């Protein structure tokens, strides 16, 4: 990011929030695993966007890219959770 770069502390806080939002959106219910996933998703998607030639800056863009990156990283986990859950009988719905 060339314009409006954010610092490391801000990147950690924004990645933390992005991971929490993605965890709530994807219904994975991870105990604090969403923090690392949010930060890594933000880092990965920002690196991909910068490599593709998009130079966005600021914490709002970092938050959006972190949210989408965390959702992408949570898809395999969500598929695993859904496929391995024990089915309940219809009278317990």
TAMO-V167762 format. One record per pair of residues at least 12 apart in sequence whose ideal C-beta (glycine too) atoms are under 10 Angstrom apart, sorted by sequence separation. I is the first residue (numbers start at 1). J is the second residue. D is the distance in whole Angstrom. If there is no record, write none. Layout:
i: {I | I}
j: {J | J}
d: {D | D}
This chain:
i: {20 | 22 | 23 | 49 | 19 | 21 | 19 | 20 | 23 | 19 | 20 | 22 | 23 | 46 | 16 | 18 | 19 | 22 | 46 | 49 | 17 | 18 | 19 | 20 | 21 | 45 | 48 | 16 | 17 | 19 | 20 | 47 | 15 | 16 | 18 | 19 | 22 | 42 | 43 | 45 | 46 | 15 | 16 | 18 | 19 | 22 | 42 | 45 | 46 | 49 | 15 | 17 | 18 | 19 | 42 | 44 | 45 | 48 | 15 | 16 | 19 | 42 | 43 | 44 | 45 | 47 | 12 | 15 | 16 | 18 | 19 | 42 | 43 | 45 | 46 | 14 | 15 | 18 | 41 | 42 | 45 | 14 | 15 | 17 | 38 | 41 | 42 | 44 | 45 | 12 | 13 | 15 | 16 | 40 | 41 | 42 | 43 | 44 | 45 | 12 | 15 | 18 | 39 | 41 | 42 | 45 | 11 | 14 | 15 | 38 | 41 | 42 | 44 | 45 | 37 | 38 | 40 | 41 | 44 | 12 | 39 | 40 | 41 | 11 | 15 | 38 | 39 | 41 | 11 | 37 | 38 | 41 | 37 | 38 | 40 | 41 | 36 | 37 | 11 | 35 | 37 | 38 | 34 | 37 | 38 | 36 | 37 | 34 | 6 | 34 | 37 | 33 | 17 | 21 | 25 | 28 | 21 | 14 | 18 | 22 | 26 | 30 | 33 | 1 | 14 | 17 | 18 | 21 | 22 | 25 | 26 | 1 | 13 | 14 | 17 | 18 | 21 | 22 | 25 | 28 | 14 | 15 | 18 | 19 | 20 | 22 | 23 | 26 | 27 | 28 | 30 | 1 | 2 | 10 | 11 | 14 | 15 | 18 | 19 | 22 | 23 | 26 | 1 | 10 | 14 | 17 | 18 | 21 | 22 | 25 | 26 | 28 | 13 | 14 | 15 | 16 | 17 | 18 | 19 | 20 | 21 | 22 | 28 | 4 | 6 | 11 | 14 | 15 | 18 | 19 | 22 | 23 | 26 | 27 | 30 | 3 | 4 | 5 | 6 | 7 | 10 | 14 | 15 | 18 | 19 | 22 | 26 | 28 | 29 | 1 | 2 | 3 | 4 | 5 | 6 | 14 | 18 | 28 | 1 | 2 | 3 | 4 | 15 | 19 | 23 | 27 | 1 | 2 | 3 | 4 | 6 | 11 | 15 | 19 | 26 | 27 | 1 | 4 | 6 | 1 | 4 | 5 | 6 | 4 | 1 | 1}
j: {32 | 34 | 35 | 61 | 32 | 34 | 33 | 34 | 37 | 34 | 35 | 37 | 38 | 61 | 32 | 34 | 35 | 38 | 62 | 65 | 34 | 35 | 36 | 37 | 38 | 62 | 65 | 34 | 35 | 37 | 38 | 65 | 34 | 35 | 37 | 38 | 41 | 61 | 62 | 64 | 65 | 35 | 36 | 38 | 39 | 42 | 62 | 65 | 66 | 69 | 36 | 38 | 39 | 40 | 63 | 65 | 66 | 69 | 37 | 38 | 41 | 64 | 65 | 66 | 67 | 69 | 35 | 38 | 39 | 41 | 42 | 65 | 66 | 68 | 69 | 38 | 39 | 42 | 65 | 66 | 69 | 39 | 40 | 42 | 63 | 66 | 67 | 69 | 70 | 38 | 39 | 41 | 42 | 66 | 67 | 68 | 69 | 70 | 71 | 39 | 42 | 45 | 66 | 68 | 69 | 72 | 39 | 42 | 43 | 66 | 69 | 70 | 72 | 73 | 66 | 67 | 69 | 70 | 73 | 42 | 69 | 70 | 71 | 42 | 46 | 69 | 70 | 72 | 43 | 69 | 70 | 73 | 70 | 71 | 73 | 74 | 70 | 71 | 46 | 70 | 72 | 73 | 70 | 73 | 74 | 73 | 74 | 73 | 46 | 74 | 77 | 74 | 59 | 63 | 67 | 70 | 64 | 58 | 62 | 66 | 70 | 74 | 77 | 46 | 59 | 62 | 63 | 66 | 67 | 70 | 71 | 47 | 59 | 60 | 63 | 64 | 67 | 68 | 71 | 74 | 61 | 62 | 65 | 66 | 67 | 69 | 70 | 73 | 74 | 75 | 77 | 49 | 50 | 58 | 59 | 62 | 63 | 66 | 67 | 70 | 71 | 74 | 50 | 59 | 63 | 66 | 67 | 70 | 71 | 74 | 75 | 77 | 63 | 64 | 65 | 66 | 67 | 68 | 69 | 70 | 71 | 72 | 78 | 55 | 57 | 62 | 65 | 66 | 69 | 70 | 73 | 74 | 77 | 78 | 81 | 55 | 56 | 57 | 58 | 59 | 62 | 66 | 67 | 70 | 71 | 74 | 78 | 80 | 81 | 54 | 55 | 56 | 57 | 58 | 59 | 67 | 71 | 81 | 55 | 56 | 57 | 58 | 69 | 73 | 77 | 81 | 56 | 57 | 58 | 59 | 61 | 66 | 70 | 74 | 81 | 82 | 57 | 60 | 62 | 58 | 61 | 62 | 63 | 62 | 61 | 62}
d: {10 | 7 | 9 | 9 | 9 | 9 | 8 | 6 | 8 | 4 | 7 | 7 | 8 | 8 | 10 | 9 | 5 | 6 | 6 | 6 | 10 | 10 | 7 | 10 | 8 | 9 | 9 | 8 | 9 | 5 | 7 | 10 | 10 | 5 | 9 | 2 | 7 | 10 | 9 | 9 | 5 | 7 | 9 | 4 | 7 | 10 | 6 | 4 | 8 | 10 | 9 | 7 | 8 | 9 | 8 | 9 | 7 | 8 | 9 | 6 | 7 | 9 | 9 | 9 | 9 | 10 | 9 | 5 | 7 | 7 | 8 | 6 | 8 | 6 | 8 | 8 | 3 | 6 | 8 | 3 | 3 | 9 | 8 | 10 | 9 | 5 | 8 | 5 | 9 | 10 | 10 | 8 | 10 | 9 | 8 | 9 | 8 | 9 | 10 | 6 | 4 | 10 | 7 | 7 | 6 | 8 | 7 | 7 | 7 | 5 | 3 | 7 | 8 | 9 | 9 | 8 | 7 | 4 | 8 | 10 | 9 | 8 | 7 | 7 | 10 | 8 | 8 | 7 | 8 | 9 | 5 | 5 | 5 | 10 | 7 | 8 | 10 | 9 | 9 | 10 | 10 | 9 | 7 | 5 | 10 | 10 | 6 | 10 | 10 | 8 | 8 | 9 | 9 | 8 | 8 | 10 | 10 | 10 | 8 | 8 | 8 | 8 | 9 | 7 | 5 | 10 | 5 | 9 | 5 | 9 | 6 | 10 | 9 | 9 | 6 | 8 | 5 | 8 | 6 | 6 | 10 | 8 | 8 | 7 | 10 | 8 | 8 | 10 | 9 | 10 | 8 | 9 | 8 | 10 | 8 | 5 | 9 | 3 | 8 | 4 | 9 | 5 | 6 | 6 | 5 | 8 | 5 | 8 | 5 | 9 | 8 | 6 | 10 | 10 | 10 | 9 | 9 | 9 | 9 | 9 | 9 | 9 | 6 | 10 | 8 | 7 | 10 | 5 | 8 | 5 | 8 | 7 | 8 | 7 | 10 | 7 | 8 | 6 | 7 | 10 | 8 | 6 | 10 | 6 | 10 | 6 | 5 | 10 | 8 | 9 | 5 | 8 | 3 | 9 | 5 | 10 | 9 | 6 | 6 | 9 | 4 | 4 | 9 | 9 | 10 | 8 | 6 | 7 | 8 | 8 | 9 | 9 | 8 | 9 | 9 | 9 | 5 | 10 | 6 | 8 | 8 | 9 | 10 | 10 | 8 | 8}
